């Protein structure tokens, strides 16, 4: 039943796994209807929400039109991955919509935080 629910509604896709760019897409009926790739080397945290706002406006949508958020949950940059997951979780919580990782199936219609999967321990202060 949940699959039918999501196939009809707008899903926001977020990828910050590459520290040099942000990829944001809107999906409807499991198809990408609009996508933006924004250069963002060391500026992902500053640009991510602006890019999300930009893609929604280009498609004449608002945050409340979103029914789920799909986010890439593995990558080579600890900080870049954390930015995407935390933003997805914050939006999911605020909108009370599910957040799930690419390649997984949703099990709920409500918000449940997604835990980042880091490839290695962070190299903070080294």
Steps between C-alpha positions, in 0.01 A plus 500: 500500500783742580653445156179620333496802732853604402459440128245783483691756700803724485826369645806715562835332427815632672858401430793668671728197492739671260665786689533705179132521404140468611246299302133571565211346308123489511340165425143421417372152420857375563634714214726801524306802376766762578861484617762756598873443545661791680875542548557525874858423594518564877170696485237227510361606836453856373346407164286191565180668621525765228528230231200315647300824496614568142387162365164525675438848356606390150240224518238727664495287817533570871648298783151393608456326162773250593388157618845349566871574486748261345864556588827332404644353816853394416788695364859597525470818704395488866395866511326504161299188585406640840371823342262314267370259766448770763319726254277213384423406862422860596264545205340160559442583865358845426267367229429166676588307186717190463873521431661197341825411333542429131439134422284432806127451530291722720328338793310799635316813392633699796838642591769273641858635505753346267839413649804577281719211383856625505767315303762569769562694817518879455843658478426796720799700615755289312 
